[in-house]
Amino acid sequence: MNLNIIGYIIFLLITIYIIVVVGKICYRNGNIFVLELIPNHKELCQQINKILLISYYLINIGYCSMNLISWSNITNSTELVAIIASKTAIIVAILAVLHYLNIFILTNYIQKLIK
């Protein structure tokens, strides 16, 4: 079997698992954070949190899927592990940047949007 196909499957399983777990944690804990930023608007906070979760899933799973296009031909298992590790590290770094960017935008601009 082609090592690229095996690599694609392993990569997608690992990254989608990471994306779903991080998304659930951020969704569960994010509602409290958003409610603190927008007091007395519980329903609005829940809807904002749901929209953030859906957009998070769409952006990250879409990026992971599109990331498969840039893979070079894998010839041995060492290259397979190296490519999966480097591509997964890039996804985790992007997740961290998006998370902090989200927090920055919410903390700095949400009050201006409400008023």
GROMACS elastic network, one bead per residue, 0.5 to 0.9 nm:
[ bonds ]
;  ai    aj funct       b0    kb
    1     4     6  0.87070   500
    1     5     6  0.77045   500
    1     6     6  0.77593   500
    2     5     6  0.56458   500
    2     6     6  0.67931   500
    2     7     6  0.88628   500
    2    74     6  0.82657   500
    2    75     6  0.86607   500
    3     6     6  0.50432   500
    3     7     6  0.59871   500
    3     8     6  0.85231   500
    3    73     6  0.82712   500
    3    74     6  0.59145   500
    3    75     6  0.68974   500
    3    76     6  0.73758   500
    3    77     6  0.77111   500
    3    80     6  0.70956   500
    4     8     6  0.60533   500
    4     9     6  0.86284   500
    4    71     6  0.81175   500
    4    72     6  0.83790   500
    4    73     6  0.66302   500
    4    74     6  0.57156   500
    4    75     6  0.84098   500
    4    80     6  0.76932   500
    5     8     6  0.50068   500
    5     9     6  0.62685   500
    5    10     6  0.86381   500
    6     9     6  0.52492   500
    6    10     6  0.62021   500
    6    11     6  0.84740   500
    6    80     6  0.85800   500
    7    10     6  0.51580   500
    7    11     6  0.58534   500
    7    12     6  0.83933   500
    7    74     6  0.84380   500
    7    80     6  0.61852   500
    7    81     6  0.81482   500
    7    83     6  0.81909   500
    7    84     6  0.67193   500
    8    11     6  0.51285   500
    8    12     6  0.59927   500
    8    13     6  0.84631   500
    8    68     6  0.68320   500
    8    84     6  0.83805   500
    9    12     6  0.52702   500
    9    13     6  0.61065   500
    9    14     6  0.86157   500
   10    13     6  0.51954   500
   10    14     6  0.61574   500
   10    15     6  0.85682   500
   10    84     6  0.77307   500
   11    14     6  0.52656   500
   11    15     6  0.60271   500
   11    16     6  0.83085   500
   11    64     6  0.85557   500
   11    68     6  0.89227   500
   11    84     6  0.58170   500
   11    85     6  0.85632   500
   11    87     6  0.79171   500
   11    88     6  0.70668   500
   12    15     6  0.52573   500
   12    16     6  0.57216   500
   12    17     6  0.81687   500
   12    61     6  0.86588   500
   12    64     6  0.71173   500
   12    65     6  0.75009   500
   13    16     6  0.54361   500
   13    17     6  0.60339   500
   13    18     6  0.86307   500
   14    17     6  0.52601   500
   14    18     6  0.62703   500
   14    19     6  0.86837   500
   14    88     6  0.77214   500
   15    18     6  0.50128   500
   15    19     6  0.60082   500
   15    20     6  0.85174   500
   15    60     6  0.89697   500
   15    61     6  0.80756   500
   15    64     6  0.73260   500
   15    88     6  0.64182   500
   15    91     6  0.73096   500
   15    92     6  0.82647   500
   16    20     6  0.60261   500
   16    21     6  0.85076   500
   16    60     6  0.84877   500
   16    61     6  0.66093   500
   16    64     6  0.81291   500
   17    20     6  0.52604   500
   17    21     6  0.61483   500
   17    22     6  0.85442   500
   18    21     6  0.52751   500
   18    22     6  0.60402   500
   18    23     6  0.83268   500
   18    92     6  0.81144   500
   19    22     6  0.53105   500
   19    23     6  0.58847   500
   19    24     6  0.85710   500
   19    56     6  0.85161   500
   19    57     6  0.71098   500
   19    60     6  0.71271   500
   19    61     6  0.75212   500
   19    91     6  0.89107   500
   19    92     6  0.85692   500
   19    95     6  0.80240   500
   20    23     6  0.50024   500
   20    24     6  0.61335   500
   20    25     6  0.86506   500
   20    57     6  0.75008   500
   21    24     6  0.52510   500
   21    25     6  0.63052   500
   21    26     6  0.86585   500
   22    25     6  0.51475   500
   22    26     6  0.60684   500
   22    27     6  0.84376   500
   22    95     6  0.86243   500
   23    26     6  0.51643   500
   23    27     6  0.59510   500
   23    28     6  0.85096   500
   23    53     6  0.63460   500
   23    54     6  0.89838   500
   23    56     6  0.72453   500
   23    57     6  0.73127   500
   24    27     6  0.50651   500
   24    28     6  0.60521   500
   24    29     6  0.85409   500
   24    53     6  0.81035   500
   25    28     6  0.52383   500
   25    29     6  0.61287   500
   25    30     6  0.79930   500
   26    29     6  0.52856   500
   26    30     6  0.52213   500
   26    31     6  0.83037   500
   26    49     6  0.89754   500
   26    53     6  0.80118   500
   26    99     6  0.86508   500
   27    30     6  0.50299   500
   27    31     6  0.63767   500
   27    49     6  0.63965   500
   27    50     6  0.74381   500
   27    52     6  0.81465   500
   27    53     6  0.63538   500
   28    31     6  0.62007   500
   28    32     6  0.79426   500
   28    49     6  0.89630   500
   29    32     6  0.58330   500
   29    33     6  0.68397   500
   30    34     6  0.60600   500
   30    35     6  0.83861   500
   30    49     6  0.67580   500
   31    34     6  0.51870   500
   31    35     6  0.59875   500
   31    36     6  0.85431   500
   31    42     6  0.88583   500
   31    45     6  0.65009   500
   31    46     6  0.62387   500
   31    48     6  0.85121   500
   31    49     6  0.59798   500
   31    50     6  0.89683   500
   32    35     6  0.50678   500
   32    36     6  0.62270   500
   32    37     6  0.88180   500
   32    45     6  0.85833   500
   33    36     6  0.51679   500
   33    37     6  0.65603   500
   33    38     6  0.88855   500
   34    37     6  0.50351   500
   34    38     6  0.61875   500
   34    39     6  0.84283   500
   34    42     6  0.89678   500
   34    45     6  0.58050   500
   34    46     6  0.82485   500
   34    48     6  0.80396   500
   34    49     6  0.74454   500
   34   106     6  0.77552   500
   34   107     6  0.88482   500
   35    38     6  0.50560   500
   35    39     6  0.55357   500
   35    40     6  0.77613   500
   35    41     6  0.71356   500
   35    42     6  0.62968   500
   35    44     6  0.86812   500
   35    45     6  0.56294   500
   35    46     6  0.81826   500
   36    39     6  0.56550   500
   37    45     6  0.88596   500
   37   106     6  0.78243   500
   37   107     6  0.70922   500
   37   110     6  0.73103   500
   37   111     6  0.74113   500
   38    41     6  0.60642   500
   38    42     6  0.79603   500
   38    44     6  0.84155   500
   38    45     6  0.70271   500
   38   110     6  0.77690   500
   38   111     6  0.74383   500
   38   114     6  0.82099   500
   39    42     6  0.72747   500
   39    45     6  0.87452   500
   40    43     6  0.88984   500
   41    44     6  0.53776   500
   41    45     6  0.62118   500
   41    46     6  0.88251   500
   42    45     6  0.50957   500
   42    46     6  0.63123   500
   42    47     6  0.87602   500
   43    46     6  0.51882   500
   43    47     6  0.63251   500
   43    48     6  0.86872   500
   44    47     6  0.51386   500
   44    48     6  0.61410   500
   44    49     6  0.85555   500
   45    48     6  0.50905   500
   45    49     6  0.60977   500
   45    50     6  0.86293   500
   46    49     6  0.50575   500
   46    50     6  0.62042   500
   46    51     6  0.86828   500
   47    50     6  0.50679   500
   47    51     6  0.62105   500
   47    52     6  0.85740   500
   48    51     6  0.51590   500
   48    52     6  0.61528   500
   48    53     6  0.86581   500
   49    52     6  0.50659   500
   49    53     6  0.62335   500
   49    54     6  0.87518   500
   50    53     6  0.50792   500
   50    54     6  0.62250   500
   50    55     6  0.85944   500
   51    54     6  0.51985   500
   51    55     6  0.60962   500
   51    56     6  0.83463   500
   52    55     6  0.52691   500
   52    56     6  0.59214   500
   52    57     6  0.86427   500
   52   102     6  0.88138   500
   53    57     6  0.62300   500
   53    58     6  0.86515   500
   54    57     6  0.52023   500
   54    58     6  0.61901   500
   54    59     6  0.86004   500
   55    58     6  0.50772   500
   55    59     6  0.59737   500
   55    60     6  0.84052   500
   56    59     6  0.54191   500
   56    60     6  0.60928   500
   56    61     6  0.83567   500
   56    95     6  0.89183   500
   56    98     6  0.85871   500
   57    60     6  0.54220   500
   57    61     6  0.57972   500
   57    62     6  0.79779   500
   58    61     6  0.55666   500
   58    62     6  0.57311   500
   58    63     6  0.82886   500
   59    62     6  0.52753   500
   59    63     6  0.60223   500
   59    64     6  0.86427   500
   60    63     6  0.50359   500
   60    64     6  0.61267   500
   60    65     6  0.85939   500
   60    91     6  0.78909   500
   60    94     6  0.85092   500
   60    95     6  0.77255   500
   61    64     6  0.50439   500
   61    65     6  0.61888   500
   61    66     6  0.86098   500
   62    65     6  0.51564   500
   62    66     6  0.61646   500
   62    67     6  0.84593   500
   63    66     6  0.50734   500
   63    67     6  0.59170   500
   63    68     6  0.89397   500
   63    91     6  0.84648   500
   64    68     6  0.69563   500
   64    87     6  0.88079   500
   64    88     6  0.89475   500
   64    91     6  0.73533   500
   65    68     6  0.57279   500
   65    69     6  0.80189   500
   66    69     6  0.58642   500
   66    70     6  0.80077   500
   67    70     6  0.58463   500
   67    71     6  0.74754   500
   67    87     6  0.80946   500
   68    71     6  0.56600   500
   69    72     6  0.85235   500
   71    74     6  0.81786   500
   71    83     6  0.79388   500
   72    83     6  0.89370   500
   74    77     6  0.79144   500
   74    78     6  0.89485   500
   74    79     6  0.60452   500
   74    80     6  0.61390   500
   74    83     6  0.85169   500
   75    78     6  0.85405   500
   75    79     6  0.68845   500
   75    80     6  0.78365   500
   76    79     6  0.55910   500
   76    80     6  0.64256   500
   77    81     6  0.62577   500
   77    82     6  0.85628   500
   78    81     6  0.53482   500
   78    82     6  0.62085   500
   78    83     6  0.86302   500
   79    82     6  0.50034   500
   79    83     6  0.59585   500
   79    84     6  0.84152   500
   80    83     6  0.53798   500
   80    84     6  0.61507   500
   80    85     6  0.85257   500
   81    84     6  0.52103   500
   81    85     6  0.59970   500
   81    86     6  0.85490   500
   82    85     6  0.51712   500
   82    86     6  0.61026   500
   82    87     6  0.85074   500
   83    86     6  0.52027   500
   83    87     6  0.59537   500
   83    88     6  0.83052   500
   84    87     6  0.53006   500
   84    88     6  0.59177   500
   84    89     6  0.84383   500
   85    88     6  0.52066   500
   85    89     6  0.60661   500
   85    90     6  0.86885   500
   86    89     6  0.50678   500
   86    90     6  0.63098   500
   86    91     6  0.88073   500
   87    90     6  0.51332   500
   87    91     6  0.64242   500
   87    92     6  0.88160   500
   88    91     6  0.50905   500
   88    92     6  0.62638   500
   88    93     6  0.86332   500
   89    92     6  0.51087   500
   89    93     6  0.61444   500
   89    94     6  0.85995   500
   90    93     6  0.51040   500
   90    94     6  0.61802   500
   90    95     6  0.86262   500
   91    94     6  0.50717   500
   91    95     6  0.61843   500
   91    96     6  0.87095   500
   92    95     6  0.50109   500
   92    96     6  0.63031   500
   92    97     6  0.87489   500
   93    96     6  0.51139   500
   93    97     6  0.62864   500
   93    98     6  0.86516   500
   94    97     6  0.50997   500
   94    98     6  0.60831   500
   94    99     6  0.84788   500
   95    98     6  0.51792   500
   95    99     6  0.60636   500
   95   100     6  0.87082   500
   96    99     6  0.51083   500
   96   100     6  0.63104   500
   96   101     6  0.85180   500
   97   100     6  0.53306   500
   97   101     6  0.60079   500
   97   102     6  0.84727   500
   98   102     6  0.59692   500
   98   103     6  0.86152   500
   99   102     6  0.51126   500
   99   103     6  0.63510   500
   99   104     6  0.86798   500
  100   103     6  0.50475   500
  100   104     6  0.60752   500
  100   105     6  0.85907   500
  101   104     6  0.50217   500
  101   105     6  0.61531   500
  101   106     6  0.85517   500
  102   105     6  0.52455   500
  102   106     6  0.61336   500
  102   107     6  0.85681   500
  103   106     6  0.51482   500
  103   107     6  0.60074   500
  103   108     6  0.84248   500
  104   107     6  0.53433   500
  104   108     6  0.60129   500
  104   109     6  0.82011   500
  105   108     6  0.53486   500
  105   109     6  0.55910   500
  105   110     6  0.72463   500
  106   109     6  0.56452   500
  106   110     6  0.51552   500
  106   111     6  0.83330   500
  107   110     6  0.62812   500
  107   111     6  0.78785   500
  108   111     6  0.73272   500
  108   112     6  0.80320   500
  109   112     6  0.52848   500
  109   113     6  0.63511   500
  109   114     6  0.88822   500
  110   113     6  0.51071   500
  110   114     6  0.63122   500
  110   115     6  0.88255   500
  111   114     6  0.52150   500
  111   115     6  0.63862   500
  112   115     6  0.53778   500
